[in-house]
Amino acid sequence: MPARHAAARRRRPGDLLVRVGAVVFALGVLAVLAILVPFLTGARRSAPASLDLLALLLPLGLGLALLGLLRSARSHQA
């Protein structure tokens, strides 16, 4: 049994990219929610431009996570 657990803890090539991508994606989701909630509640104020830029983290995080998954899958094939 210990051998399986040791192998499961070993870091694969794309693991870091997946984790970083997930964090960046979560920050992007929070920025999108910060933009949408005032709009949906009827507030007449506009969101600051910095939130618009932070919302771009969502697709960036998705791309990083997918790149990490691709890298991890390619390492298993070799």
N, C-alpha and C positions, 0 to 999 in steps of 0.2 A: 503493500500500500504506500509506503513513503516515497517510492520511486515515482508513482503517478503524481503525487502532490508536488514533488520537486520539479517535474517536467511542466506542470501547470503554472508554476510560478515564474518560469523562465520567460524573459521578455522577448517578444517577437519583433521583427523590424518595424512594423507599422503601428505598434501599440501606442507609442508616444503621440504620433500624429492623430490617432483616433481620440485620445484623451484631450489633447489640445483643441481639436476640432469640436468636440462636445462642449467644452467650456466656452469657446468663441461663439458657437451656435446658441448656447443658452443666453449669453450676453446680448446677442442680436435679437432673440425672442423677447427679452425684457425691454429692449429699446423699442421694438415694434408695439408691444403692449403699452408702453409709456406714451406712444404717439396715438394709439387707437382709443384708449380709454377716455381721455378728455373729448375726443371727437364723438364717440358714441354716447357720452353722457350729455352732450349738447353744449359743452363749454365753447365759448366763442374765441378763445385764445389759440394762437398757432404754436406749434411745437418749435423749440429752438433748432437751429440748423445742426447743432451737434448731435441731437437725437437722430436726425436723418442720416448722418454719417455713421452713427453707431448701429443703425438698422442694417447697414451694409455688412455688418459682421455675420449676420445670419447666413447668407449664401457662402460667405468665405469659410465659415465654420463647417458647413455642409461639405464643401469641396475638400477641406483638409481631412475630415473624417472619411470621406469616400476614398481619398488618395491613400490614407493609412490602411483602409480595408483592402484596397487593391494591392498595396505593397505586402501586406501580410499574406494574402492569398497567393501571390507570386512566390513568396518564400517557401510556402508549403509544397508547391509544385516541383521546385528544384531539388 
